[in-house]
Amino acid sequence: MSAVPAGRPAGAEPCDVEELRTLFLFEHLDDDQLRWLCAHGHVERRAPGVLYAEGETAEWFYVLLEGSVALDRRVGADDVEISRTSQRGVYGGAWAAYLGDRAPQTYTQTMRVLASSRFYALPAADFSRLMTDWFPMAVHLLEGLFMGQRDTQLAVNQRERLLALGALSAGLTHELNNPAAAASRATSALRERVAGMRHKLGLIASGPYDASTLTTLVDLQEQAVESLAKSRAPGAPPPPTALERADAEDALADWLDAHGVAASWDLAPTFVTAGLDTGWLDAVAAAVAPSVLEGAVRWLAYGLETEQLMNDVEDASTRISALVGAAKQYSQIGRAPDRELDVHELLDATLTMLDRRLDGLTVVRDYDRDLPPVHAYGAELNQVWTNLVENAAQAMDGSGTLTVSTRRVDDWLEVEVADTGPGIPPDVVGRVFEPFFTTKPVGSGTGLGLDIAWRIVVTKHHGDLTVRSVPGDTRFLVRLPYTPEVRAS
């Protein structure tokens, strides 16, 4: 038996060399090493309660001599039990002390004492010295393993992000090119229409139009432009079907042919788009002499085409602005790394960025728009949404329904990404969050997307990420805790 070293906590008991020898952790140590352990450590008796708490400075290395303990990890506002045992010799606490400042020297878990227990306790500094002096080769191997795994994980994570960024950049370039090309085409056509209008204006100015007729034509043109604007306004009736539009164009073409207006097939679609019919053309015919009717109709058509082309330019510019805004929202450029944010803005930005990947799919946004903001890291969460949505899209292979839902359950914000794909086989569904595990063909994935998503949600946001899958219904559920301020409101 050894005396209790000076400076140990009150209530510390002497350490028994023979008792230490019976533990699997120390069974191969010699007598001098066991005596060293007893000289530098001590035995503690602990009643049920917390032995050490996650996040506190790691000061002691503990080995269970007798009793029962449980290990907890913090998930959001809750401590989730991950294991419990009564096995003698299990250890915890400052096990990473030998790494020094190369690893965080804090308790990574909470150890709870479930029944009155006895522990061998060794200060972290002595444990570090023990490892370095007694097992120098093992320490070098462990250091290399620890640092190598960390560096490999960082490198692979970076590659995963770069792959995602490359795919998103290609998609964004494609999406930006479409409205840019549309704006360019509309601008070119608009230049031709403006030139045509100048020519028609010259003919009208030199032709047999009196002031009253010109006033009537201007009024009719304003009515046509107003009709076009109403057809685009929110809440407007749905556009005609292809069959209804074809019938309307035929009716207008027949009217134009009957009144001697050439190229009726070219003019009719313009008037139909604006929601105009033969009744409106009757008003035009009543306002001008038959000899100048064709010129008046074409001048009005030029005005409508010009308005439509300006609408096309506006739509293209709005689309480009929306894409740039989505890209900024997705990347969280110029924003604090963590802040209170509306999760729907992040989800919409991600869906916009992935729009090309979702071709052929029905996308349903089942949002609870009344949800309060959540304190989170926006850019990292966008990476989570990207991984979940891309996996769902790949599973459905161009046909199916993607449903993104949000809701509040107690003090949690829940985001669910569901797809109607074939599902995840039951024998592998429990492994989808493992690093490097993938069900995709070779070369199609790194197997890290869901692992990264899990670590962002669970480790960084103290939330939860789970999956439930049957054929035709796979659901990934992300749970994020609300901040205390939001919970108190």
TAMO-V627751 format. One record per residue. SS is DSSP state (hx for helix, st for strand, lp for the rest). PHI is phi in radians with two decimals (999 if undefined). OMEGA is omega in degrees with one decimal (none if undefined). Layout:
ss->SS phi->PHI omega->OMEGA
ss->SS phi->PHI omega->OMEGA
//
This chain:
ss->lp phi->999 omega->-179.7
ss->lp phi->-1.97 omega->176.4
ss->lp phi->-1.30 omega->177.1
ss->lp phi->-1.30 omega->-179.5
ss->lp phi->-1.07 omega->178.4
ss->lp phi->-1.14 omega->176.1
ss->lp phi->1.49 omega->179.9
ss->lp phi->-1.48 omega->-177.9
ss->lp phi->-1.05 omega->177.4
ss->lp phi->-1.06 omega->-179.3
ss->lp phi->1.57 omega->178.3
ss->lp phi->-1.14 omega->-178.0
ss->st phi->-1.97 omega->178.7
ss->lp phi->-1.09 omega->179.7
ss->lp phi->-1.70 omega->-178.7
ss->lp phi->-1.82 omega->-179.1
ss->hx phi->-1.01 omega->-177.5
ss->hx phi->-1.15 omega->178.1
ss->hx phi->-1.18 omega->178.2
ss->hx phi->-1.10 omega->-177.1
ss->hx phi->-1.11 omega->-177.5
ss->lp phi->-1.43 omega->-178.6
ss->lp phi->-1.55 omega->-177.8
ss->lp phi->-1.05 omega->-178.1
ss->lp phi->-1.20 omega->-173.1
ss->lp phi->-2.05 omega->-169.6
ss->lp phi->-1.16 omega->-179.3
ss->lp phi->-1.78 omega->177.8
ss->lp phi->-1.44 omega->177.7
ss->lp phi->-1.50 omega->-174.9
ss->hx phi->-1.10 omega->-179.6
ss->hx phi->-1.09 omega->179.6
ss->hx phi->-1.16 omega->178.2
ss->hx phi->-1.14 omega->177.6
ss->hx phi->-1.13 omega->176.9
ss->hx phi->-1.09 omega->178.7
ss->hx phi->-1.05 omega->180.0
ss->hx phi->-1.22 omega->179.8
ss->hx phi->-1.23 omega->-176.5
ss->hx phi->-1.79 omega->179.9
ss->st phi->-1.99 omega->-179.6
ss->st phi->-2.74 omega->177.5
ss->st phi->-1.94 omega->178.0
ss->st phi->-2.12 omega->169.6
ss->st phi->-1.80 omega->-177.9
ss->st phi->-2.27 omega->173.1
ss->lp phi->-1.39 omega->178.1
ss->lp phi->-0.94 omega->-177.8
ss->st phi->2.66 omega->-177.4
ss->st phi->-1.54 omega->175.5
ss->st phi->-1.43 omega->172.1
ss->st phi->-2.65 omega->-172.4
ss->lp phi->-2.03 omega->178.4
ss->lp phi->-0.98 omega->177.4
ss->lp phi->1.67 omega->177.9
ss->lp phi->-1.32 omega->177.7
ss->st phi->-1.06 omega->-177.0
ss->lp phi->-1.40 omega->-175.6
ss->lp phi->-1.88 omega->-174.0
ss->st phi->-2.34 omega->171.0
ss->st phi->-1.85 omega->-173.7
ss->st phi->-1.97 omega->173.5
ss->st phi->-2.25 omega->-178.0
ss->st phi->-1.31 omega->176.2
ss->st phi->-1.63 omega->174.1
ss->st phi->-2.82 omega->-179.9
ss->st phi->2.15 omega->-176.2
ss->st phi->-2.60 omega->-177.6
ss->st phi->-2.41 omega->174.8
ss->st phi->-2.37 omega->176.7
ss->st phi->-1.91 omega->179.4
ss->st phi->-2.09 omega->169.1
ss->st phi->-2.14 omega->179.9
ss->st phi->-1.37 omega->174.7
ss->st phi->-2.21 omega->-175.1
ss->lp phi->1.12 omega->-179.6
ss->lp phi->-1.63 omega->-173.6
ss->st phi->-1.98 omega->169.6
ss->st phi->-1.70 omega->-176.6
ss->st phi->-1.78 omega->179.7
ss->st phi->-1.25 omega->-179.7
ss->st phi->-1.91 omega->175.4
ss->st phi->-2.91 omega->171.5
ss->st phi->-2.56 omega->-174.3
ss->st phi->-2.76 omega->172.2
ss->lp phi->-2.12 omega->-176.6
ss->lp phi->-1.26 omega->176.9
ss->lp phi->-1.14 omega->176.2
ss->lp phi->1.68 omega->175.8
ss->lp phi->-1.13 omega->-171.9
ss->st phi->-2.35 omega->177.8
ss->st phi->-3.02 omega->179.0
ss->st phi->1.84 omega->-171.5
ss->lp phi->-1.50 omega->-176.8
ss->lp phi->-1.20 omega->-178.5
ss->lp phi->-1.68 omega->-176.7
ss->hx phi->-1.09 omega->-177.6
ss->hx phi->-1.14 omega->178.8
ss->hx phi->-1.46 omega->178.2
ss->hx phi->1.06 omega->-177.1
ss->hx phi->-1.38 omega->176.5
ss->hx phi->-1.45 omega->177.1
ss->lp phi->-2.49 omega->178.8
ss->lp phi->-1.05 omega->-179.1
ss->lp phi->-1.67 omega->176.2
ss->st phi->-2.30 omega->176.2
ss->lp phi->-1.19 omega->-177.9
ss->lp phi->-1.54 omega->179.4
ss->lp phi->-2.52 omega->172.8
ss->st phi->-1.89 omega->176.3
ss->st phi->-1.82 omega->178.2
ss->st phi->-1.90 omega->175.1
ss->st phi->-1.54 omega->-175.8
ss->st phi->-1.59 omega->177.4
ss->st phi->-2.48 omega->-179.9
ss->st phi->-0.85 omega->-170.6
ss->st phi->-2.39 omega->174.7
ss->st phi->-2.09 omega->-178.8
ss->st phi->-2.29 omega->162.7
ss->st phi->-1.53 omega->-176.8
ss->st phi->-2.14 omega->179.4
ss->st phi->-2.25 omega->178.8
ss->st phi->-1.01 omega->-177.3
ss->hx phi->-1.02 omega->-178.3
ss->hx phi->-1.11 omega->178.9
ss->hx phi->-1.24 omega->176.8
ss->hx phi->-1.11 omega->178.0
ss->hx phi->-1.08 omega->179.9
ss->hx phi->-1.14 omega->178.2
ss->hx phi->-0.98 omega->-177.5
ss->hx phi->-1.08 omega->-175.4
ss->hx phi->-1.21 omega->-176.1
ss->hx phi->-1.43 omega->-173.2
ss->hx phi->-1.56 omega->-174.4
ss->lp phi->-2.27 omega->-175.4
ss->hx phi->-1.02 omega->-179.9
ss->hx phi->-1.18 omega->179.3
ss->hx phi->-1.08 omega->179.3
ss->hx phi->-1.10 omega->178.3
ss->hx phi->-1.08 omega->178.3
ss->hx phi->-1.12 omega->-179.9
ss->hx phi->-1.16 omega->177.2
ss->hx phi->-1.04 omega->179.5
ss->hx phi->-1.08 omega->178.7
ss->hx phi->-1.12 omega->-177.8
ss->hx phi->-1.11 omega->-177.9
ss->hx phi->-1.18 omega->179.9
ss->hx phi->-1.11 omega->178.2
ss->hx phi->-1.10 omega->179.9
ss->hx phi->-1.12 omega->-178.9
ss->hx phi->-1.17 omega->178.1
ss->hx phi->-1.09 omega->-179.7
ss->hx phi->-1.09 omega->178.7
ss->hx phi->-1.10 omega->-178.4
ss->hx phi->-1.15 omega->-179.3
ss->hx phi->-1.20 omega->176.5
ss->hx phi->-1.06 omega->179.3
ss->hx phi->-1.11 omega->178.5
ss->hx phi->-1.14 omega->178.7
ss->hx phi->-1.07 omega->179.1
ss->hx phi->-1.15 omega->180.0
ss->hx phi->-1.16 omega->177.3
ss->hx phi->-1.09 omega->178.8
ss->hx phi->-1.13 omega->179.9
ss->hx phi->-1.12 omega->178.8
ss->hx phi->-1.10 omega->179.3
ss->hx phi->-1.12 omega->179.9
ss->hx phi->-1.18 omega->179.1
ss->hx phi->-1.12 omega->178.1
ss->hx phi->-1.11 omega->178.2
ss->hx phi->-1.12 omega->-179.8
ss->hx phi->-1.15 omega->178.1
ss->hx phi->-1.05 omega->178.7
ss->hx phi->-1.10 omega->-178.2
ss->hx phi->-1.15 omega->178.5
ss->hx phi->-1.25 omega->-178.0
ss->hx phi->-1.13 omega->-178.1
ss->hx phi->-1.07 omega->178.7
ss->hx phi->-1.16 omega->178.4
ss->hx phi->-1.12 omega->178.1
ss->hx phi->-1.15 omega->178.7
ss->hx phi->-1.11 omega->178.8
ss->hx phi->-1.12 omega->179.5
ss->hx phi->-1.14 omega->179.0
ss->hx phi->-1.12 omega->-179.7
ss->hx phi->-1.13 omega->179.6
ss->hx phi->-1.13 omega->178.7
ss->hx phi->-1.11 omega->178.8
ss->hx phi->-1.18 omega->-179.8
ss->hx phi->-1.11 omega->178.6
ss->hx phi->-1.08 omega->178.0
ss->hx phi->-1.15 omega->-178.5
ss->hx phi->-1.17 omega->178.7
ss->hx phi->-1.11 omega->177.1
ss->hx phi->-1.11 omega->177.5
ss->hx phi->-1.11 omega->178.9
ss->hx phi->-1.14 omega->178.1
ss->hx phi->-1.08 omega->179.5
ss->hx phi->-1.11 omega->179.8
ss->hx phi->-1.13 omega->178.9
ss->hx phi->-1.11 omega->177.5
ss->hx phi->-1.13 omega->178.2
ss->hx phi->-1.11 omega->-179.8
ss->hx phi->-1.13 omega->-178.1
ss->hx phi->-1.13 omega->-178.9
ss->hx phi->-1.70 omega->-174.8
ss->lp phi->-1.66 omega->-173.7
ss->lp phi->-1.46 omega->178.4
ss->lp phi->-1.87 omega->175.5
ss->lp phi->-1.46 omega->-175.6
ss->hx phi->-1.07 omega->-178.7
ss->hx phi->-1.13 omega->179.9
ss->hx phi->-1.13 omega->179.3
ss->hx phi->-1.09 omega->178.7
ss->hx phi->-1.09 omega->178.7
ss->hx phi->-1.11 omega->179.8
ss->hx phi->-1.12 omega->178.1
ss->hx phi->-1.11 omega->178.3
ss->hx phi->-1.09 omega->178.8
ss->hx phi->-1.11 omega->178.2
ss->hx phi->-1.14 omega->177.5
ss->hx phi->-1.10 omega->177.8
ss->hx phi->-1.09 omega->-180.0
ss->hx phi->-1.12 omega->179.4
ss->hx phi->-1.12 omega->178.6
ss->hx phi->-1.11 omega->177.7
ss->hx phi->-1.09 omega->177.8
ss->hx phi->-1.11 omega->-180.0
ss->hx phi->-1.10 omega->179.8
ss->hx phi->-1.12 omega->-179.6
ss->hx phi->-1.21 omega->-179.6
ss->hx phi->-1.78 omega->-173.7
ss->lp phi->-1.23 omega->175.2
ss->lp phi->-1.01 omega->-179.8
ss->lp phi->1.47 omega->178.8
ss->lp phi->-1.17 omega->176.9
ss->lp phi->-1.01 omega->179.6
ss->lp phi->-1.07 omega->180.0
ss->lp phi->-1.09 omega->-179.2
ss->lp phi->-1.13 omega->175.5
ss->lp phi->-1.20 omega->-179.8
ss->hx phi->-1.02 omega->-179.6
ss->hx phi->-1.20 omega->178.8
ss->hx phi->-1.11 omega->179.9
ss->hx phi->-1.17 omega->179.2
ss->hx phi->-1.08 omega->178.7
ss->hx phi->-1.13 omega->-179.8
ss->hx phi->-1.14 omega->178.7
ss->hx phi->-1.15 omega->178.2
ss->hx phi->-1.10 omega->-180.0
ss->hx phi->-1.11 omega->179.0
ss->hx phi->-1.20 omega->178.9
ss->hx phi->-1.10 omega->177.7
ss->hx phi->-1.08 omega->179.1
ss->hx phi->-1.08 omega->-178.7
ss->hx phi->-1.11 omega->177.8
ss->hx phi->-1.07 omega->-178.5
ss->hx phi->-1.13 omega->-179.1
ss->lp phi->-1.78 omega->173.2
ss->lp phi->1.33 omega->178.3
ss->lp phi->-1.59 omega->-177.2
ss->lp phi->-1.29 omega->177.2
ss->lp phi->0.95 omega->-178.3
ss->hx phi->-1.06 omega->-179.4
ss->hx phi->-1.08 omega->-179.1
ss->hx phi->-1.50 omega->-176.4
ss->hx phi->-1.54 omega->-173.6
ss->hx phi->-0.99 omega->-179.0
ss->hx phi->-1.03 omega->-179.9
ss->hx phi->-1.09 omega->-179.1
ss->hx phi->-1.24 omega->179.1
ss->hx phi->-1.14 omega->178.5
ss->hx phi->-1.02 omega->-179.9
ss->lp phi->-1.43 omega->179.4
ss->lp phi->1.38 omega->-178.4
ss->lp phi->-1.67 omega->-177.8
ss->lp phi->-2.29 omega->-178.1
ss->hx phi->-1.14 omega->176.7
ss->hx phi->-1.08 omega->178.9
ss->hx phi->-1.19 omega->178.0
ss->hx phi->-1.17 omega->175.2
ss->hx phi->-1.08 omega->178.8
ss->hx phi->-1.15 omega->177.2
ss->hx phi->-1.15 omega->-179.2
ss->hx phi->-1.08 omega->179.8
ss->hx phi->-1.30 omega->-174.6
ss->hx phi->-1.60 omega->-175.4
ss->lp phi->-2.30 omega->177.4
ss->lp phi->-1.25 omega->-179.9
ss->hx phi->-0.97 omega->-176.5
ss->hx phi->-1.19 omega->-177.8
ss->hx phi->-1.98 omega->-177.3
ss->hx phi->-1.06 omega->-177.3
ss->hx phi->-1.06 omega->179.4
ss->hx phi->-1.07 omega->180.0
ss->hx phi->-1.15 omega->179.9
ss->hx phi->-1.07 omega->-179.2
ss->hx phi->-1.17 omega->178.1
ss->hx phi->-1.11 omega->177.6
ss->hx phi->-1.14 omega->178.6
ss->hx phi->-1.14 omega->176.7
ss->hx phi->-1.04 omega->178.9
ss->hx phi->-1.08 omega->178.5
ss->hx phi->-1.17 omega->179.7
ss->hx phi->-1.08 omega->178.1
ss->hx phi->-1.09 omega->179.1
ss->hx phi->-1.10 omega->179.7
ss->hx phi->-1.13 omega->178.9
ss->hx phi->-1.17 omega->176.2
ss->hx phi->-1.14 omega->174.8
ss->hx phi->-1.11 omega->178.7
ss->hx phi->-1.09 omega->178.4
ss->hx phi->-1.11 omega->179.2
ss->hx phi->-1.10 omega->179.3
ss->hx phi->-1.08 omega->179.9
ss->hx phi->-1.12 omega->179.3
ss->hx phi->-1.13 omega->178.1
ss->hx phi->-1.11 omega->179.0
ss->hx phi->-1.12 omega->178.2
ss->hx phi->-1.09 omega->179.3
ss->hx phi->-1.07 omega->179.4
ss->hx phi->-1.14 omega->178.9
ss->hx phi->-1.15 omega->177.9
ss->hx phi->-1.13 omega->177.3
ss->hx phi->-1.11 omega->178.0
ss->hx phi->-1.12 omega->178.7
ss->hx phi->-1.11 omega->179.0
ss->hx phi->-1.19 omega->178.1
ss->hx phi->-1.13 omega->-178.4
ss->hx phi->-1.11 omega->-177.1
ss->hx phi->-1.45 omega->-178.6
ss->lp phi->1.04 omega->178.4
ss->lp phi->-1.08 omega->175.5
ss->lp phi->1.32 omega->-178.8
ss->lp phi->-2.00 omega->176.8
ss->lp phi->-1.09 omega->-177.7
ss->lp phi->-1.08 omega->174.5
ss->lp phi->-2.34 omega->-176.1
ss->st phi->-2.86 omega->174.3
ss->st phi->-1.36 omega->-175.5
ss->st phi->-2.54 omega->176.6
ss->lp phi->-1.53 omega->-175.6
ss->hx phi->-1.10 omega->-179.4
ss->hx phi->-1.19 omega->176.5
ss->hx phi->-1.09 omega->179.0
ss->hx phi->-1.17 omega->-179.5
ss->hx phi->-1.10 omega->-179.8
ss->hx phi->-1.13 omega->178.3
ss->hx phi->-1.09 omega->179.5
ss->hx phi->-1.14 omega->179.2
ss->hx phi->-1.12 omega->176.3
ss->hx phi->-1.14 omega->-179.8
ss->hx phi->-1.12 omega->-177.8
ss->lp phi->-1.73 omega->-173.3
ss->hx phi->-0.95 omega->-178.2
ss->hx phi->-1.16 omega->179.3
ss->hx phi->-1.22 omega->-174.6
ss->hx phi->-1.71 omega->178.2
ss->lp phi->-0.97 omega->178.5
ss->lp phi->1.54 omega->-178.8
ss->st phi->-1.70 omega->171.0
ss->st phi->-1.59 omega->-178.2
ss->st phi->-1.85 omega->-179.3
ss->st phi->-1.97 omega->175.5
ss->st phi->-1.81 omega->179.9
ss->st phi->-1.78 omega->-172.6
ss->lp phi->-1.72 omega->165.1
ss->lp phi->-1.68 omega->-173.6
ss->lp phi->-1.24 omega->-179.7
ss->lp phi->-1.56 omega->-179.3
ss->lp phi->-1.12 omega->174.6
ss->lp phi->-1.25 omega->179.0
ss->lp phi->-1.14 omega->179.4
ss->st phi->-2.14 omega->179.1
ss->st phi->-1.43 omega->-171.5
ss->st phi->-2.78 omega->175.0
ss->lp phi->-1.68 omega->-172.0
ss->hx phi->-1.06 omega->-176.6
ss->hx phi->-1.09 omega->179.6
ss->hx phi->-1.18 omega->178.6
ss->hx phi->-1.13 omega->176.7
ss->hx phi->-1.08 omega->176.1
ss->hx phi->-1.18 omega->176.2
ss->hx phi->-1.10 omega->-179.6
ss->hx phi->-1.04 omega->-179.3
ss->hx phi->-1.04 omega->-178.7
ss->hx phi->-1.09 omega->-177.3
ss->hx phi->-1.20 omega->-178.3
ss->hx phi->-1.20 omega->179.2
ss->hx phi->-1.09 omega->178.3
ss->hx phi->-1.07 omega->179.6
ss->hx phi->-1.12 omega->-179.4
ss->hx phi->-1.10 omega->179.4
ss->hx phi->-1.16 omega->180.0
ss->hx phi->-1.13 omega->-177.7
ss->hx phi->-1.47 omega->173.1
ss->lp phi->0.92 omega->171.5
ss->lp phi->1.52 omega->-179.1
ss->lp phi->-2.61 omega->179.3
ss->st phi->2.62 omega->-177.8
ss->st phi->-2.15 omega->173.9
ss->st phi->-1.80 omega->-179.9
ss->st phi->-2.07 omega->176.9
ss->st phi->-1.96 omega->-175.6
ss->st phi->-2.06 omega->172.9
ss->st phi->-2.29 omega->177.7
ss->st phi->-2.87 omega->175.4
ss->st phi->-1.99 omega->176.2
ss->st phi->-2.20 omega->-175.2
ss->lp phi->0.99 omega->-179.5
ss->lp phi->-1.78 omega->-179.7
ss->st phi->-2.14 omega->168.8
ss->st phi->-1.68 omega->-178.5
ss->st phi->-1.94 omega->174.3
ss->st phi->-2.12 omega->-178.7
ss->st phi->-2.04 omega->176.5
ss->st phi->-1.98 omega->-174.9
ss->st phi->-2.09 omega->176.3
ss->st phi->-2.38 omega->-179.0
ss->lp phi->-1.84 omega->179.5
ss->lp phi->-1.30 omega->-175.3
ss->lp phi->-1.23 omega->-179.9
ss->lp phi->1.59 omega->179.0
ss->lp phi->-1.76 omega->-179.1
ss->lp phi->-0.96 omega->-177.4
ss->lp phi->-0.99 omega->-176.1
ss->lp phi->-1.35 omega->179.9
ss->lp phi->-2.15 omega->-175.2
ss->hx phi->-1.06 omega->179.4
ss->hx phi->-1.33 omega->-177.1
ss->hx phi->-1.95 omega->-171.2
ss->lp phi->-1.13 omega->-179.4
ss->lp phi->-1.64 omega->178.4
ss->lp phi->-1.31 omega->176.5
ss->lp phi->-1.05 omega->174.2
ss->lp phi->1.24 omega->176.3
ss->lp phi->-1.54 omega->179.5
ss->lp phi->-2.59 omega->174.4
ss->lp phi->-1.76 omega->-178.6
ss->lp phi->-1.41 omega->177.7
ss->lp phi->-1.06 omega->179.1
ss->lp phi->-0.99 omega->179.7
ss->lp phi->1.57 omega->-177.3
ss->lp phi->-1.71 omega->-179.6
ss->lp phi->-2.97 omega->-179.0
ss->lp phi->-1.62 omega->-175.8
ss->lp phi->1.37 omega->-178.5
ss->lp phi->-1.97 omega->-175.4
ss->hx phi->-1.00 omega->-178.6
ss->hx phi->-1.31 omega->174.6
ss->hx phi->-1.11 omega->177.5
ss->hx phi->-1.10 omega->178.8
ss->hx phi->-1.04 omega->-178.9
ss->hx phi->-1.09 omega->-178.4
ss->hx phi->-1.19 omega->177.3
ss->hx phi->-1.13 omega->-176.9
ss->hx phi->-1.28 omega->-172.2
ss->hx phi->-1.43 omega->-174.6
ss->hx phi->-1.36 omega->-174.3
ss->hx phi->-1.47 omega->-177.3
ss->lp phi->-1.88 omega->-179.6
ss->lp phi->0.96 omega->179.3
ss->lp phi->-1.87 omega->-177.5
ss->st phi->-2.59 omega->178.5
ss->st phi->-2.38 omega->-178.3
ss->st phi->-2.31 omega->179.3
ss->st phi->-2.39 omega->172.9
ss->st phi->-2.37 omega->-173.1
ss->st phi->-2.52 omega->167.2
ss->st phi->-2.36 omega->179.0
ss->lp phi->-0.94 omega->179.6
ss->lp phi->1.53 omega->-178.2
ss->st phi->-2.75 omega->175.7
ss->st phi->-2.00 omega->-175.7
ss->st phi->-2.29 omega->171.1
ss->st phi->-1.79 omega->-176.0
ss->st phi->-1.99 omega->176.0
ss->st phi->-1.80 omega->177.4
ss->st phi->-2.07 omega->-179.8
ss->st phi->-2.07 omega->180.0
ss->st phi->-1.35 omega->173.4
ss->lp phi->-1.35 omega->177.7
ss->lp phi->-1.19 omega->179.2
ss->hx phi->-0.98 omega->-179.9
ss->hx phi->-1.11 omega->179.6
ss->hx phi->-1.21 omega->-179.6
ss->hx phi->-1.12 omega->-177.5
ss->hx phi->-1.40 omega->-174.4
ss->lp phi->-1.38 omega->none
//
